[in-house]
């Protein structure tokens, strides 16, 4: 389970930076330190990594994992265009809460 709280402007900035490389899905890895977003275009020519540290968010919670036990960090693969649409309908100037339970990602303002 992951829960992050941030300003909508920060989320829009993240989308803007991620969007410089054409992609279908936004792949996010949730770690105890924050988000690690790896972006590749379909031909694997362009590569971009964005890290969003937990201390840049207003609030951040992520279930820990134990690499020594073979557990892996939580991941999400979100259709990028749908993610943009969901963020765009949220009111400007609001704080956004993003919750991911492993099955669904939810955005609330």
C-alpha positions, 0 to 999 in steps of 0.5 A: 500500500502506498499513499502520497500527498502533494500539491497538484502543481507538483504532480503536473510538473512531474507529468510535464517532465515525464511527457518529453518521451513518448510512452504508453504507460507510466511505470512507478516504483514505490520505495521507502525513499519515494517514487522512482519513475523509469521511462523508455520510449517504445524503441528503447532509444530514449531513457529518463529516470525521475526520482520524487523523494518522499521529503518533497511530498507533504506526506508519504507512506509506503509498506516496507519490503525486505529485499533479503527475503526476496521481496520486491518494491511495489510497482505501478504501471498506469496508462499515461494518457489516462493519468493525465486526464485524471489529474486534469479534472482535479481542481487547481490549487488543491492538494492531491492524495494518491493511494495505490493498494496494488490493484487500483490507483486512486487520486483524490483532491 
